[in-house]
Amino acid sequence: MGLFDKWIPKEIRKPISSAIDFVDEDILDPAGEFLEEEILDPAGEWLGEEVAQPIRKELSSWMPNELQAFAGTLGGIGGGKLGYLIAGMMTGNPYLIALGAGIGAAAGDIAADYSTTDENVEWDPNYVSAALSGTTAGLGAFKGADAVKGTEFLEGDTLSKSNLKELRDTAAKTAELADASVGTAAQGATAMQAAEAQQNLENVMNMIDAGTLNMTTGTAGNLTAKE
């Protein structure tokens, strides 16, 4: 606060500093010590003795030594799936979902490795395995953009009016060809082309209505394929 000391009068600065010191030393520090000593430490000991150790004793008793090496990886897969589901229920942000999957996978890797290690063997966390599980699950959680069926557009793309005009023109031209080919050998093929072009246009318009595709002037709502 050296720079501000020159601007703030001593009469104001000293009471403020005393109040900050009081809150820090007489309130926050004792509260933190109480939380750690009376709540967190006992809770951690209880979870370790009453939950984690019995689970470890039971699982390690029937886990073959040959398979124990793969326990962390399997736990990472399960933890990643669980983290992905929980994050997906809480947010639609793909980065947070990937983060949730990564954290879940790393935690699952460590938990499974611990739970299947013989209780008489000193357990050392395999941080490399946990990091690999977390990274793999996090990267795998990113969902690639889906293509709009029958078009070159991907979900999240922004369309221009010329893009829509091209789709509408294609649908109109194929419809004209289908009408003109009635009674000829090409009737079936042109009718299929017209139906496909119309369906592609409707797919795009439905995506725009749903907000999955955007227009250059913003999301277009309540559009129809004939507009």
N, C-alpha and C positions, 0 to 999 in steps of 0.2 A: 504493500500500500504506500510505498515511498512517494510516488507521484501525487497520489490523492491526499497524503498527509499535509502537503503544502496548501491545498485548497480548502480542506475541511477544518474548521476551527477546533482547537483542542477541547473546548467545552462540549462539543458535540461528539467528537471522535472518541474520547475516553469512555463515556457511558455506553456507546455502541460496542466498542471493543470488549468492555466488561460484560455486557449482556451476551455477546457471542461466546466469550470464554465460559460464562456460567452455563449456557445451554450445552456447550460441547463437553465440559468437564463434569458437571453436576447432573446432567440429564441423559445425554446421548451415550456417554461412556458407561455409566452404571446400567442403563437399559440394555446396551449391547452385551455387557458381561452377564447380566441376569438371563437374557435370552439364550446365550451360549451355554452357560453353566447349568441352568435349571430346566431348560426345555430341549435345546438341540442335542446336547451331549447325552442326556438320559434317553431321548427318543432314538438316537443313533445306536446306543448300546442295546436298547430293547429290541430294535429291529434286527440287529446283528445276532443277538443271542436267541431270541424267540422266533425269528422268522428265517433269516438267511442261513444260519448254521443248521437248523433242522432240515431245511430244503436241500442244502448241500450234502448233508449226511445221507439222506434218502436217495437222491439222484446219483451221487457218486458210487453208491453201493451196487447199483445195477448197470452203470455205464461201462461198457468194455473199454479197456485202455486203448484199444486200436481205434475206437471211434471218438475218444475224448478230444483228440486234436481237431476234429471237425465241429465240435460243439459250439465254439465261438462263432464260426461262420453261419451255422444254422440259426443260432440265436440272433445274429445280425440280420438275417433275412426276415425272421419273424418280427423282430423289433422295428425294422424298417417299414414293413407292411402296416404294423400298428401305428407307428408314428405318422405315416402317410394318411391313414384313415382319420386319426384324431385331428391332425392339422387341416385336412380337407373339410371336416365338419365345422371347424372354427373360422376358416378364412378361405377365400378363393384366390388369394395371392400365390402364384406359382412358386415364388422364391421362398415364402414362408412354409409352403407345403414341402418343398424340397429340403428346407432346413429341418422341419419336423421329422421327415423320413431319415435324414442323416443322423440326427441326434438319437432317434429311436433305434436305429441300426447299431450305432456305437454302444449305446447302453445295453441293448440286447446281446451284443457280442460279449461284453464284459460280464454281464449277469450269467449267461450260459456257460462261459468258461469257468467262472467261479463256482457255479452250482454243480458242475460235473467233475471238479478236481477233488481227488481224494482228500478227505478231511484231515488226514495225518500228514499231508504234504503241504509245505508252506506255499501259499498261492501268490504269484506275482502277476499283476495285470499285464496283458499283452496289448500295449497301446498301439503297436503297429497294426495288428489285426483289427482292432477297434476302429482305427483311423481309416483303414481300407474299407471296412464294412460301411462306415458312415459316408465316406466319399462315394462309394459305388451306389448306395441307396439314394443319396442326395441327387446325384447326376441322373440316375434312372427315374427319379420322380418327375423330372421335367417332361411335360406332355407336349409332344410335337403338335403343330397346328394341323388340323384336318383339312383336307381339300374339299371344296364344295363340289359335290358330285356332278360330273359332266362338264366342269369348267376348269380353268387354270387358276382360279382364285383360291386362296387359303383363308381359313377363319382368322378374323382380325384385320384382313386387308381393307384398304379404303378404295372405293370405286369412284370413277368419274362418270359424268353424264354420258360421255362417249362410250364407256364400257357398257352401260345399260342399253344405249341406242344400238350398239352392235349386236347385243343379244336379242333385242326386240326385232331388228331387221332380219336376223337369221331365222327367227321363229316365223316371221311374216312371209319371207321368201320360200321357206320349206313348205309352209301351209299352201301357198299359191301353187307350188309345183305338185303338191299332193292333190289339189283340186283339179289341176290340169291333166293329171295322169289317170283320172278315174276312167275305168274301162279299158285301160292299156295293161301291158305286161309289167310296167314299172309301178303300177298302183300300190302294191304291197310295200315295196322298198321305200317309195317316197312318203307313204303314210307313216311308216316307222320313223323316218328322218324328221318329219314334221312333229310327231309326238315327242320325240327325244329332245328336239330344240325347244319346244314349249315347256317340257318338264325341266330342262336346264334353267330356263328363264325363271320358272316358278321357284326352283330351288334357291336361286340367288335372291329373289324378292322375299322369300320366307326368311332367309338369313338376315336380310336387312331389317325386316320387321322385328326379328328377335334380338337385334343389336349385335349379332355376330359378325356381320359385315357393315361397313360404314360408307357413307357418301362423303364426297369432298366438302359438301356444305353442312356436314353433320349427319347423324343417324337419321335415316328416312323412315318415318313411322307410317304404318297403315297403308303401305303401297301394295298395288296388285300387279300382276304380270301384264295387265292390259293398259295400265296407265302410261 
